[in-house]
Amino acid sequence: MKQNTPNLKLAGQRAQKAKVIYQHLHDDQTIRHIGKQKTCYVRSYGCQSNLLDGETMIGILKLIGYRVVDDINQADLVILNACAVRENAEKKVYGEIGLLKRQFKLRKNFMLGVCGCMFQQENTVKKIIEHYPYVSFVFGTHNLYDLPYIIQEVDETKKQVIKVYSKEGDVIEGLPIDRTNKFKAFVNIMYGCDRFCSYCIVPYTRGKIRSRKKNDILNEIKQLIKDGYQEVTLLGQNVNSYGNDQNDDYHFVDLLNDICQLPIKRIRYTTSNPWNFDEAIVDLHCRYPNLMPYFHLPIQSGDETILAKMNRHMKISRYLALIRYIRQKIPNATISTDLIVGFPNETDEQFANTLKLYNEVQFDNAYTFIYSKRSGTPASTIVDTIPLNVKQQRLAELNNLVRKYAKKNNQKFLNQVVNVLVDGKSKTNADVYTGYSPEWKVVNFTGKTKPGKFVNVKITAISQFSLTGKIVK
């Protein structure tokens, strides 16, 4: 098998038309016993797309005979499926790779594979080749289906295999998925991104926009319903752009309308870039009770000059109008966002505009980050004059607002009854169950129930990021 190393220049091209490829690993008898009497462990870091990729890897590994174990130290094969968005996440992965070196001394024929967005980058693969020769194989986001054959080659040659495709991407259908949760499922509706925000590596690591065919999506959800699933979350780098790469006039609002008519109890979707969010989507929320009243709308900054430098040409007035429309139509809606502080050369005034926006919207929650330089992105070439301690101070100030409004927004649930889909028992208290309300609020509660059930919970106490209550009839 030829070694393939990543090339960000090739990955950033947008010239080829994506193909739909139906993989039939189930029919290949030559790979069925690769993992016979062997154990495996897959650890996924990062976003929901990465988690779903991890579930697909487990599905493939089970297909070829591996048994999944919960203890990483008992696995014959370990795969680390890593995110590329934040530098701290990458440091964790390198630390884990270093810790696993000892397994090669303890376990005969031990294999370590690494994959995901992190390893679609040239610098990380180069680092693996130069400093981590004991890593058995590397593969990318575009070729999960190669996993059995990569393992097979490593086993036969005892050499490191690098297979990372730097291409715009295709749509791969038919891969087995072993879902971690048996009543809540992620469903990809599209892959990739064409926006090229100046700080973001995802358009290079995930490729161009490729929308799945309508019938493939609907058939997957129909099967999930037959299997007893209660909730699906539709995934895409920007779900609003679904269908923009197709020649028909079928877009996200049309797909969402069709899915809402299926007998699935709860539907969610993420992520929605606010620049092309359609008010018609909000209208669907008014029409269908199985479409949950939660909106995640990442704005990234409250300053239009910074947004322009980020290549996110969003007017704050337009964003605020969208928020007002949501709250007018759906008074119980919860709204969250993403925010980056310390983008190169962000001034005090520009940061103050972010605080101003936050105070005006009063989000239910926000995922906040200090700008993380990603090699290969346009923003990575900007000389930054802001000291790290200033960025840290700004993040702390912003997070104070996040906590303040999170608790304020939760206050309205006190003494109210909310419907909860039960996830299971709390990790910290065996007498307490946990789950989510339609509004994406974490609810911890007491009473008799089972995972996967819907229960009504009266809220008796609130905190910044969760609600507490007890089951009521």
Summary of the structure (lengths in Angstrom):
residues: 473
radius of gyration: 22.8
end to end distance: 61.0
largest distance: 64.4
contacts: 1539
relative contact order: 0.09
helix: 38%
strand: 22%
